Amino acid sequence: MAVYLGLVVDRFGPAHAGVNYGIVFCGFSAAGLLGPAIAGAFGAAGPGGRAGTALALAVTAAGFPCLALLRRTIRQSGRPL
């Protein structure tokens, strides 16, 4: 949790660090609550948790294009990664 404040200030600046940190933390908290519930529902649906594993793989695969878009946006802004 301590790393997020530095990342938020580095990406968005120190002017509204508290508000920006709160927004990032809300997303982190929602993922912490919803992630296990969704994974549990998918894990219980199939034998051996195959559905849960497939869901995790799909979410991970969807994250790579998002990462590429973020990196391109940061590079276009002229700020260092």
Secondary structure, DSSP 8 states (H G I E B T S, - for coil): -HHHHHHHHHHH-STTHHHHHHHHHHHHHHHHHHHHHHHHHHHHHSGGGHHHHHHHHHHHHHHHHHHHHHHHHHHHHT---
